């Protein structure tokens, strides 16, 4: 294997974190800000590029860094290496309620395509790049933009998604229609396109948007029940416009605000 062979354990239910166990000399890579805690013997190092093989040379690292910029990520990643004598742990936490998905890339043909914000951490040797959708419609109307991330290699990678997660293994020719924000990841064999809802009334008044994602087998897809964008929209819609309390759950909420002088 080119990637380091790491062990892991998932903790928690709705707010999960993954604890990675590193043998001496082993490393894990992660986006900045994901680390929760680590043993003292673990050393952090900022690297330039996409986290893949160190034998790419300067040009390869520059290309990897440039691809990360296109996805809105930093030019740099963080490597966590066990410089001690025994097994040591480093943990990475999910950024919002949901589930962490462990994926062994060696079992997925060496490549998985995912939402650009889904990647949490991986074994060193896994490359995090970009994947251009073959069809323009998927880029302009796919909800996650024309560019998605791709994880390549033969090691473990960890994705995070909101709410509950389901994996669907599609048979050849089997199709599934998914809300564009709910599609988390797919294997490289899956054909992915964007389709119009079809009916004007349904599109404008159905509450499900104008387009949905169509995925065709063979291959596997991962679907989330609560995209962060949907959660953020609900929070924003429920937030009081004047910064005060909305009196949720009480029929006297509005009257209480009036008596307290909130309504002038």
C-alpha positions as CSV (number, residue, x, y, z in Angstrom):
1,X,0.0,0.0,0.0
2,X,1.1,3.6,-0.7
3,X,-1.1,5.0,2.1
4,X,-0.3,4.4,5.7
5,X,-2.4,1.6,7.3
6,X,-4.1,3.4,10.2
7,X,-6.6,2.0,12.8
8,X,-9.6,4.0,14.0
9,X,-12.6,4.1,16.3
10,X,-15.8,6.2,16.0
11,X,-17.2,7.8,19.1
12,X,-20.6,9.5,19.7
13,X,-23.9,9.4,18.0
14,X,-25.2,12.7,16.5
15,X,-22.0,14.6,17.2
16,X,-19.3,12.1,16.3
17,X,-15.5,12.2,16.3
18,X,-13.0,9.7,15.0
19,X,-10.0,8.6,17.0
20,X,-7.2,7.4,14.8
21,X,-4.4,5.2,16.2
22,X,-1.0,5.6,14.6
23,X,1.9,3.3,14.9
24,X,5.4,4.8,15.2
25,X,6.1,6.7,12.0
26,X,2.5,6.6,10.7
27,X,0.7,9.8,9.7
28,X,-2.8,11.1,9.1
29,X,-3.8,14.2,7.1
30,X,-6.7,16.6,7.7
31,X,-8.1,20.0,6.8
32,X,-7.2,22.8,9.2
33,X,-9.4,23.1,12.3
34,X,-10.6,19.5,12.5
35,X,-8.3,18.2,15.2
36,X,-10.0,17.6,18.6
37,X,-7.1,16.2,20.7
38,X,-3.9,14.3,20.3
39,X,-1.2,12.6,22.3
40,X,1.9,14.6,23.2
41,X,4.2,12.5,20.9
42,X,2.1,13.4,17.8
43,X,3.7,16.1,15.8
44,X,1.8,18.5,13.5
45,X,3.3,19.7,10.3
46,X,1.7,22.0,7.6
47,X,2.3,20.7,4.1
48,X,1.8,22.3,0.7
49,X,-0.4,20.5,-1.8
50,X,-3.1,17.9,-1.7
51,X,-1.7,15.5,0.9
52,X,-0.8,12.8,-1.6
53,X,2.5,11.1,-2.3
54,X,5.6,13.2,-1.3
55,X,7.4,12.0,-4.5
56,X,5.3,14.2,-6.8
57,X,7.9,16.9,-7.0
58,X,7.4,20.6,-6.9
59,X,5.3,20.8,-10.0
60,X,3.0,18.1,-8.8
61,X,2.6,19.8,-5.4
62,X,1.8,23.1,-7.1
63,X,-0.8,21.4,-9.2
64,X,-2.3,19.8,-6.2
65,X,-2.4,23.1,-4.3
66,X,-4.0,24.8,-7.3
67,X,-6.8,22.2,-7.5
68,X,-7.5,22.8,-3.8
69,X,-7.9,26.5,-4.3
70,X,-10.5,25.8,-7.0
71,X,-12.6,23.9,-4.4
72,X,-12.4,26.9,-2.0
73,X,-10.0,25.1,0.4
74,X,-6.6,26.2,1.7
75,X,-3.3,25.7,-0.1
76,X,-2.1,23.8,2.8
77,X,-3.0,20.6,4.8
78,X,-2.0,19.4,8.2
79,X,-0.1,16.1,8.7
80,X,-0.2,14.4,12.1
81,X,2.8,12.0,12.6
82,X,3.5,9.7,15.5
83,X,7.1,10.4,16.5
84,X,6.8,8.3,19.7
85,X,7.7,4.7,20.4
86,X,4.3,3.2,21.0
87,X,0.8,3.5,19.5
88,X,-0.6,7.1,19.8
89,X,-4.0,8.7,19.1
90,X,-5.2,11.8,17.3
91,X,-8.9,12.6,17.0
92,X,-10.9,14.7,14.6
93,X,-14.4,16.1,15.3
94,X,-17.3,16.6,13.0
95,X,-18.2,20.3,12.4
96,X,-22.0,19.9,12.9
97,X,-24.5,17.2,13.8
98,X,-24.3,14.2,11.5
99,X,-22.3,11.1,10.9
100,X,-18.7,10.2,10.0
101,X,-18.3,7.8,7.1
102,X,-15.2,5.6,7.0
103,X,-14.3,4.6,3.4
104,X,-11.5,2.2,2.4
105,X,-10.5,3.5,-1.0
106,X,-8.8,0.2,-1.8
107,X,-12.3,-1.4,-1.8
108,X,-13.8,1.4,-3.9
109,X,-11.5,1.1,-6.9
110,X,-9.1,3.7,-5.6
111,X,-11.3,6.7,-6.1
112,X,-14.4,8.3,-4.5
113,X,-16.1,11.6,-5.5
114,X,-17.6,13.7,-2.8
115,X,-19.0,17.1,-1.8
116,X,-16.2,19.6,-1.5
117,X,-16.9,20.1,2.3
118,X,-17.4,16.4,3.1
119,X,-13.7,15.5,3.7
120,X,-12.6,15.3,7.3
121,X,-9.3,13.3,7.4
122,X,-7.5,10.4,5.9
123,X,-4.4,8.2,6.0
124,X,-1.3,9.9,4.7
125,X,-0.9,9.0,1.0
126,X,-4.5,9.7,0.1
127,X,-4.7,12.5,-2.5
128,X,-7.5,15.1,-2.2
129,X,-8.1,16.8,-5.5
130,X,-11.0,18.0,-7.7
131,X,-13.3,16.2,-10.1
132,X,-15.0,18.0,-13.0
133,X,-18.5,16.8,-13.8
134,X,-18.7,15.6,-17.4
135,X,-22.0,17.3,-17.9
136,X,-22.4,21.0,-17.7
137,X,-25.9,20.7,-16.2
138,X,-24.5,19.0,-13.2
139,X,-22.2,22.0,-12.7
140,X,-24.6,24.8,-13.1
141,X,-27.6,23.3,-11.3
142,X,-26.1,20.6,-9.1
143,X,-26.3,22.5,-5.8
144,X,-22.6,21.8,-5.0
145,X,-21.2,23.5,-8.1
146,X,-19.3,22.4,-11.1
147,X,-16.4,21.2,-9.0
148,X,-16.5,18.3,-6.5
149,X,-13.7,16.7,-4.5
150,X,-12.1,13.4,-5.4
151,X,-10.2,11.2,-3.0
152,X,-7.7,8.9,-4.6
153,X,-5.4,6.2,-3.2
154,X,-5.6,2.9,-1.3
155,X,-6.0,4.0,2.3
156,X,-8.7,5.0,4.7
157,X,-10.6,8.3,4.3
158,X,-13.3,9.8,6.5
159,X,-16.2,11.9,5.3
160,X,-18.7,13.8,7.3
161,X,-22.4,14.5,6.4
162,X,-25.5,15.9,8.1
163,X,-28.2,14.0,9.8
164,X,-28.4,10.2,9.1
165,X,-26.5,8.6,6.3
166,X,-27.5,5.8,4.0
167,X,-25.4,3.9,1.5
168,X,-27.1,2.6,-1.7
169,X,-25.4,0.0,-3.8
170,X,-26.8,0.4,-7.3
171,X,-27.0,-2.5,-9.8
172,X,-26.1,-1.9,-13.5
173,X,-28.7,0.4,-15.0
174,X,-30.4,1.1,-11.7
175,X,-31.3,4.7,-11.3
176,X,-32.0,6.8,-8.2
177,X,-33.2,10.4,-8.0
178,X,-31.7,12.4,-5.1
179,X,-32.1,16.0,-3.8
180,X,-29.0,17.7,-5.1
181,X,-28.0,18.8,-1.5
182,X,-28.4,15.3,-0.1
183,X,-25.9,13.6,-2.4
184,X,-22.7,13.1,-0.3
185,X,-20.4,10.8,-2.3
186,X,-20.3,8.3,-5.1
187,X,-17.9,5.8,-6.5
188,X,-16.1,6.4,-9.8
189,X,-18.3,4.0,-11.8
190,X,-21.6,5.9,-11.0
191,X,-22.9,8.2,-13.7
192,X,-24.1,11.5,-12.2
193,X,-26.4,14.0,-14.0
194,X,-28.9,16.8,-13.2
195,X,-32.5,16.7,-14.4
196,X,-35.2,19.2,-14.4
197,X,-38.3,18.5,-12.3
198,X,-40.4,18.5,-15.4
199,X,-43.6,20.3,-14.3
200,X,-43.7,24.1,-13.9
201,X,-46.2,24.0,-11.0
202,X,-44.2,21.2,-9.2
203,X,-40.9,23.2,-9.8
204,X,-42.2,26.5,-8.3
205,X,-44.6,25.3,-5.6
206,X,-43.4,21.8,-4.7
207,X,-40.7,23.0,-2.3
208,X,-38.1,20.6,-3.7
209,X,-36.3,23.0,-6.1
210,X,-36.1,23.0,-9.9
211,X,-33.6,20.1,-10.3
212,X,-32.7,16.8,-8.8
213,X,-29.6,14.6,-9.1
214,X,-29.9,11.3,-11.1
215,X,-27.4,8.6,-10.3
216,X,-27.1,5.4,-12.4
217,X,-25.4,2.2,-11.4
218,X,-23.3,0.2,-11.1
219,X,-21.6,1.7,-8.0
220,X,-22.4,3.0,-4.6
221,X,-23.7,6.4,-3.4
222,X,-23.9,7.9,0.1
223,X,-26.9,10.1,0.9
224,X,-27.4,12.5,3.9
225,X,-30.8,13.3,5.4
226,X,-29.9,16.9,6.5
227,X,-27.6,18.9,4.3
228,X,-25.9,21.8,6.2
229,X,-27.4,24.3,3.7
230,X,-30.9,23.1,4.7
231,X,-30.1,23.3,8.4
232,X,-28.7,26.8,7.9
233,X,-31.8,28.0,6.0
234,X,-34.1,26.8,8.8
235,X,-32.0,28.5,11.4
236,X,-31.9,31.7,9.5
237,X,-35.6,31.7,8.8
238,X,-36.4,31.1,12.5
239,X,-34.0,33.9,13.7
240,X,-35.8,37.0,15.0
241,X,-35.2,40.0,12.7
242,X,-34.7,42.4,15.5
243,X,-32.4,40.2,17.6
244,X,-35.1,39.6,20.3
245,X,-37.0,36.5,21.3
246,X,-39.8,35.2,19.0
247,X,-41.6,33.6,21.9
248,X,-41.5,30.2,20.4
249,X,-43.9,27.7,21.9
250,X,-46.1,30.2,23.7
251,X,-49.3,31.9,22.5
252,X,-48.4,34.8,24.7
253,X,-45.1,35.3,23.1
254,X,-46.1,38.3,21.0
255,X,-48.0,39.9,23.9
256,X,-45.1,39.3,26.2
257,X,-42.8,41.1,23.8
258,X,-45.2,44.0,23.6
259,X,-45.5,44.3,27.4
260,X,-41.7,44.1,27.7
261,X,-41.4,47.0,25.3
262,X,-40.0,45.0,22.4
263,X,-42.7,46.2,20.0
264,X,-42.7,50.0,19.6
